[in-house]
Amino acid sequence: MDGVRQEDTQREADGRLLAGRYRLTGLLGRGGMGAVWAARDEQLGREVAAKELFLPEQLDDAERAHWIARLDREARAAARLKHPGIVTVHDHVTGADGRPWIIMELVRGRSLQDLLAERGPLPPARAARIGLQVLDALCAAHQAGITHRDIKPANVLLEGERVVLTDFGIAAVEGDVTLTGTGAILGTPAYMAPEQALGRPATPVSDLWSLGATLYTAVEGRPPYDGASAGAIFVAVATRDPAPPAKAGPLEPVLMALLRRDPAHRPAAHDVRAHLAAVAEDRTPPGPATLRLPADPPPSDKPGRPPRSGRLRLLLRLLVGAGAAVALLVAVAAAIQIREALQESQERERYAANMDLLAGLGTIPGKSVHFQEGEESAVEVSATLCEKEYATEQDRCDVGVLVDTVVEWLRTRPAVRSVNFTRPKEDCGDDYEDGGCRLTVLTQSPLKLSEVEIANFSEDGDKDLIKLRFIVG
């Protein structure tokens, strides 16, 4: 949790009172985005959980409001849901420092992640019983117009036989304005659907993919995708099918169906439920053929319009019954639609090919690697090489060592022929507005690396934020 305010979680609960009502009694857990505390509602005399939000340092007013809105949205999303498989939200209050807190039901249990860490992989029947309850909770959320977007073992709580879904912090609420910037990706890489990894909108079928990844982890003891960095996992999720699970037994067909990369090819929720129920009850599940495509039109079809196959039949009827002029117009419209679909398919293929080239570069230097789709289906990569606050010049990032590491990494890539500085190496520690330093990297086809630069992206005079940026494609 480097770079966030951690003082609240680095000490024992001090009995702080929130909103004159909720007394903190102990820390339950923490992560990169926030912490959850046990608390007592002194008005009603009951135990509750209180979730606080961590704010990165050096935020301006607009950025602070953005982060606070994220927790506000979680409160609104969860408050709309009334289901035994979803944590109940009781209240939404503001702390003395202006940060919001969510007051919610205290679940006396541990997460699926904790259970797997302690006991290892679960039997398929146990995983199926857990999956059924998570699926029911997801269906309730989807019916309310909410996509969770972060289903993972850490967000599945186990209280006896009850399974509870929590943490709607990045949920997409129908009708809300998105809180992420262009190309921003929120979620946990190993459990994000391919469309999320590519920076595209998440839908209910994205949650089903994440459910499949969670159950895969439950029976295998590891997620379907792994890698040395978040970037490597994103590349794998977006470009490769997962290896079939070895321990899933009768769960294998439904897991592989849920983990299909094309959202339109994933099964409908009721078919998934039928398979999970059969495995949970030790019955023979329906055959793989029952994991058919959803009956509803794919997301690309607008509500109220027939599916593409229906539109094709409609066009044929028009061609037969209409005059030559109308037939010509219909034919032109169909040709335009086909051309647009072909262009979109070609763009997806180019982007996937560039992702494959990125994966071929191996582990990118840096502790935090992000990428997004750029112009002409290129992949824009940004890697944080060093982030450090300093009081003296001796405390600063050693830019020279970082640059040498990057250059050595580039020169040892199989497809790289040469690496040369086009702006002086001494400029690498300069602010990005001054250009930093830039490299010219000559490569063998089909790999193409451009706009390679190393610069200091910090806007704080007492902090270094050295990043490597380049484009593949």
N, C-alpha and C positions, 0 to 999 in steps of 0.2 A: 504494500500500500504506500510506496514511496510517493511523496508529493501531495499527500492528503493530510488533513488535520486528524491526528491520531490520539490527541491527549485524552479524549473521553474514554478511549478503550485501553489505554495503557495503565490505568489505575483501577483499583477496586471500586465498585459502586459506592458513591458517597451519600446516598440517600437524597439525591436531588429530587425536587418536586416539580413536575411539569404541569403547567396550566393550573396550578393550585390544587391538583387532584391526583396525579399519577406519580407515585414514589418509586424510583428505580431501586431494585434490590440485588441485581446481579447481571453479569454479561452472559448472554446465551451463545452468541456467535458473531463473527465479523467477516467481512470480505472487502474487496476493492472499492465497492460502492457505498457500503454502510455497515451498521452494526445493529443487532437486535438484543434488547435488554428484557429481562424479567422485571415486572413492575407490579405494584398493587394499586388498584383503584380505591382510594380512600373514601370515596362517596358511596360506592356500592359494595365495598368490602369483598372484592374478587381479585384474583390474580389475572394479569393481562400481559401481553408482550408489547413493547414499544420499539419501533424501528426508527433510527435516525439516519440522516443522509450525510455522507462525507462530501465536503466541497474541496476541489483542488485549490492549491494556493495560487495567488496572483490573478484571481478572476476579476474582471471588471464588472460593473453593475449589470450589464446585459447578460454576460455569461453566468453570473450568479443566479439571475432570474431564470435562465434556461435550466440550470441544474435543479433549482427548487421546483420548477414546473414539472420536472420528471417525477418527483415524489408525489406532487399534487395529483398527477395523472394516475399514478398507481393507486392512490386512495380512492379516486373517483371510479376507476375500473373495478377494483375489488369490492367497493361499496355497492355496486350495481348487482353483484352476484350473491345469490342466496342458494347455497348447495352444500350438503354435508361434506363433499370432497374439496371444498375451497375454504381457505382460512377466512373467518368472519372479521370484518373491519368494524370496530366500535366507534372510533373517533379520529379526528385529524386536528392536531394542535400545533402551536408554534413555540419553539424554545426561546430562552432569553436572548440568544444571539440571532434570532430571526429565522433560524432553520426550521423546516417543518418536521413533524414526527407523526407517524401513523400508530394509532393504538388499536391493537387487534387481539383476537382470541389467542390465548396461550396454549399451544399444542404440547402436551406432555409426551414427547417421544423424540426420536432421532430421525435424521434424514436417511434416505436410501443410500446416499453416498457413504454415510457413517457405517451403515450396516454392511455394505460391501467391503469397506476397509477393515472391518473387524472379522467378518466371517467368510469373505471371498464370494465367488459366484453363487447365485441362487439356483435351485431346481427350476425347470421350466414352468411347472404348475404354480409355484409361489410367485414367479415373475409375472405370469399371466393374471393371477388374482390382483396383483398390484396394478398391472396395466389396465385391467377392466375399470378400476375405480378412477384412475387418472383419465381414461378415455371418457367416462361419464362426466367428470368435472370439466374437461375440455369442451365436450358437446354443449354443456350448459353455458359456458363462456361464449362459444361461437354463436349460440342462439341469441345471446344478449348483444351481439355485435362486437365481441372482444376477441382478439388474437393474442395469445400469451407471449409468444416469440422467444421464450427462454426456458423451455422444458428441459430439465436435466436432473440427474440423481440428487443434487444438492437442494433442489426445489420441491422434492417429493418427500413429505414428512409421514412417518409411520407412528401411529398411536394405537397400540394393540392391533386389532384387525382393521382399524380405520386408516385409510390413506388420504392424505390432504395435500392439495396443490397450493403452493404459496409463491410469493414474490412476483407480483404483476408490475414490477418497476419499469419494464420496457414494453408493456403491453400496448398494442395498437387498438385504440378505441375508435369505433366507427363514428365519424363526425368530428373528431378532434384533428387539429392541425398537428402534423408530425413535429417532433422535437429534434430530430437529427438533421444535420446539415447535408448538403449534396454529397453523396458518396460515403457518408458516415455509416459505420456498421456497428450495431450494438448487439451483444449476445455473447455466448460462449462458443468459440470456434468448433469444437468437436461435436456440438449438439445443434449447430445451425444448419438449416436446410440449404441445399445448393443455391437456390434462388436468393437466399439471404446472404450467402457468402459472396455472391456476385453483385451485391448491393441493390437487389430488386425488392419490391414490396413483399412482405410476408403475408400469407393468407392462412385460413384454417388448415389447409393441407400441409402447410409448412410446420404447423404444430404436430400434425400426425407424423411427419418425418422425424421430428425431434423425439416424439414418443417412441418411435421405432429405435432410434439411437440409444435412448435411455434403457429400453428393455434389452437391447443387444448388450449393453454394458452390464446389465443385471445378470445375464446368464453366462457371459464370457469373462467378466471381471475386468474388461477394458473396453473403451469406446470403439466404434467401427473405424474411426480414423484417428491417427496419432501422428505426431511430428515433433521436430526439435523446436519449432517456433509456431506462433499463430499463423504466420504467412504460409508455412509449409502445410499446415492443416487446412487452411482455406483452399489452397491449390488442390489438395487431395480430394476434398469434399466436392469441389466444383468440377473436377475433371475425371474422377475415377469412381467405379463402383466399389463398394466395400467387399472385403473377403467374406465368403459365407461363414456364418458362425459354426464353431465346432461342437459346442455344448448345448445348442438350443433345442435339439430333438424336434418335437412336433411344432415348436414355435418358429422354426427356420423359414417356412414359406411366408408367413405373415410378416416377419421381420424384413425379409428381402423385398417384399412387396411395398412395405412402408418406406423403405430406403431407396426407392427408385428416384433417379435424379430428375426426371421430368415430372413436374407436379401433376400434370394431366393424366399420368399413368399410375398414380397411387390409388389404392382401393378406397371405397367409400367406408365411412365410419361404421355403418351397421354390419358390413362384411367383416371388418376387423373385430368387432365385438363378438360375432359368431365364432370366429376362430379362437379368440382369447378365452371365451367361455368354455369351449370344448376342451381346451388344454387345461384350464383351471379345474374342471370337473373330471379330469382323467378320461375323457371321451375321445373318440377318433374325430379330429377336426374335419371340416369339409375339405374337399380337394382343392388344390391350388387354383383351379379354374374358377372357383367361386370368388376369388379375390379380383373381381372384374374392375373395370374403370368405373368411376362415379357416374351415377345416372344423370346428375346435373350437368349443364353445359360447362366446358372449361372456362377458366377465368377470363380468357380473351373474348368470349362472347358476352355481349351486353345483355342485362336482364330484359326479358320480353322479346328477344330475338330468337329464332330457331337456331339450333346448332348448325355448324358449317355444312354437314351432310344434308340437313333439311333445306338450307339455303340453296345448295346445289340443285336439289330436285325442283325447287321453286323456279330457279333460273331456267331449267330445262323445259318446264311447262310453259314459261313465258315465251321461250324461243319457238316452241311449237305453235302456240296460239296467237302470237302477236304478229304484227306486220314486219316488214323488212327493217324499217327505221327503228322500231322498238327493239328488235332482235339485235341490231347493230349496237345500240346503246348498252344493252345488257352484256353483249360480248365484250365491249370495251371496258365496262365496269369490272367484269370478271377477270379480264386480262390485267387490269391495274391491281386488283386484289392479289392475283397470283404473283405478280411481279414484286409487290410489297412483301408478301410472305416469303418469297425466295430471297429477297434482300435481307430481311430479318434473319433468316436461317443462315445466310452466308456470314452475317456479322457475328452471330453466335459461334459459328465454327471458327472464325478468325480469332475471336476472343479466347475460345477454348484452346486453340493452337498456341496462342501467346502465353496462356497459363501453363501449358505443358513446357514451353521453353523456360519460363520462370522456374518451374519445379526442377528443371535440369541444371539450374545454377547451384543447387544445393542450399545449405543453410546460409542465409544472408547475415552478414555481421550486424550486430545490434541486439539490444534486449527487447525491443518492441518494433515489430514490422507490420506495416499496413499497406494494403493495395486497393486500388479501385479502377474501374473501367474508364479509360480516357478516350480521346478522339480516335476515330477509325479503328475501334476495338483494341487499342493498345492497352497495356497494363501499366498504371502509374504506381511506383513503389516508393515508400518512405520508411526509412529505418532509423530509429533513435540510437546513436552510437554512444552518447554520454549525456547524462543530465545531472547537474551538480550545482548546488549553491556554494558560493565561496566568499570568504572574508579577505583573503590575500591572494596574490597572484600564484602562490605556491599551491593553493587549494583548487585551482582551476583544472578543467579537463585537459589531459595531455593530447592536444590535437595532433601533434606530430606522430605519436604512436598510433592513434586512430587512423590517420591517413595511410600510414605504412601498412596497417592491417587490411584496409580496404583495397589498396593497390595490389598487395600480395594475393588477396582473395580473388580479385579480378584476373590477374595474370595466370593463376592456376586453373581457371575455368577451361575446359577442353576446347570450347568454340571461340575463345578469345585469342586474337593474334597479337595485339599490342595495346598498351595503355600509356597515354602521354598527357601531361598537363597542358591545357590551353589557357588556363589562368594560373598564376604562381601558386605553388604549394603553400607558401607563407600566408596566402589569403584565406586558407581553409577555415581559420577561426573567426573570420570577419562575419558581420551580420549578413543575413540572407539578402537584405535590401542592397548591400554593397556587392552582392554576387558571389561571395565566398570564393572557392576555387572550383574549377571545372576540369573534367577529364574527357579526352577523346578516346573512345574504346573501339578498336577495329575488330570485327568479329567475322566468323565464317557463317555463310547462309545455312539455315534460315534465321539464326539468332541475330537480333539487331538491338543494340543498346544505345540510347541517345539521351541527351540532356543530363549527363551524369554530373552531379555537383555535391560538394560537401560544404556546409555552412552552419553558422550559429543562428538558430531560429528563436533564441530567447529575446523577449522584449523587456527583460529585467536587467538592470545594470549589475546586479549581484548574483547572476545565475548564468550558467552555460547550458545550452541545449543544442548539442551538435548532431546534425542529421545527415544521412546519405539519401539522396533522391535520384532516381533514374526512371527511364521508360523502356519497357520491353515491347517491341513491335514497331 
